[in-house]
Amino acid sequence: MKLIRESVENVKVLTEADKLSGKKSYFIEGIFMQSDRPNKNRRQYAFESLNKEANRYREVYIKESRAFGELGHPDTPTINLERVSHMIKELRADGKDFYGKAKILETPYGKIVQALLDEGAKIAVSTRGLGTLVRGSNGIDLVQDDFQLATAADIVADPSAPDAFVQGIMEGREWLCVEGKYVECDIARAKKIVAETPSRRLQEVAVRLFSEFMSKL
């Protein structure tokens, strides 16, 4: 499966103050995912697929208070707890869209987000997940039913800024789940090496490529 990321720009920032201490809590909310229409990355998600995954994400992660997101654009399908900035509290369907809400945490990266918000910075959210793509006849990549969320929302810079758009799919890179751990495989590189290898050295090269893969486990 390939790593897929999608940005959504229109999120609201909310603050709630504790009546006794006066301490502020920061939240972001808005549309986190959209279905049944092509997005700006020329990908389309079926509502049934996203709804099934949103339900799973709520049960497995949100209800267990382990639905985290990071600050920035991580390029792996796993959550790095050292970079966690917020916790997703809600994810629900509303028509073809999926609304989410997240609380900014008092972690080092969460405090960076809080400081940015205090200065009036505009932020966006980006979903991160794994899935298979099939190119449709209209040139749109259709995300298949095996799509799984790594997080419903990472916090990213305003995607309307130059060069800040999420490029989405990590071309030529695949991720395999081996004994519960995601391992990156550079499929395109391996295919190129095999194609350019003389037949007399093919076994030797195949063993080396397999050893490289095993070393990542």
C-alpha positions, 0 to 999 in steps of 0.5 A: 500500500502507498502512503497517502496524505490529503490537506484540508484548509478550512479549519476553525480554531477554538479556545476554551477558558477554565472558569477557575484557573483561566487557563486556555485550551485550544481546539481545531475543528472542521472538515477533515475528509471528503468523499465521492468527488475528486480532490485537488490531488486528483484522488477520490474516496468512496463514501462507504470506504471512508465511513467504514474507516472513520467508524473503525478509527473512532472505536480503536483510537478516539474512544481509547484516547490514542488518536494522535496527530503530529505537527508537520508532514511526516513521511511514514504511516506510524505516529511518532509520539515525540512529535505529537501535538494534538489529540483527535476527539471527534470524527463524524460523517455529515453528508459526504464530508467528515468533520473532526475536532482535535485538542492541542496538547501541552506537548513540546510540539503542541506548545509550538502550535499554541504559540502560532495560534496566539500570533494569528497564524493560519493552519490546516490539517492533513489526513495520513493513511495507507491505501491502494490506488487504481487509475480511473478512465477519467485520470482520477486515482480511486482510493480502494477499500483497503484504505486505513487512517494513520491519523485523521489530522496532522497540523500543517502550514496553510496549503494555499501558500506556495510550495506548501501543498501536500504532494500526497502519494509517495511515488514508487514507495510501498509499505508492508505490514510485517508482524504489526510493523510497517516497513518501507519498500522501494519497489521502483528501485528494486525493479530497476536494479533487477532489470539491469542485472545480468542473468548470471548475477541475478541470484546474488542481487536478489539475495542482497535486495532481500537482505536490505528489506529484512534489515528494515524489520 
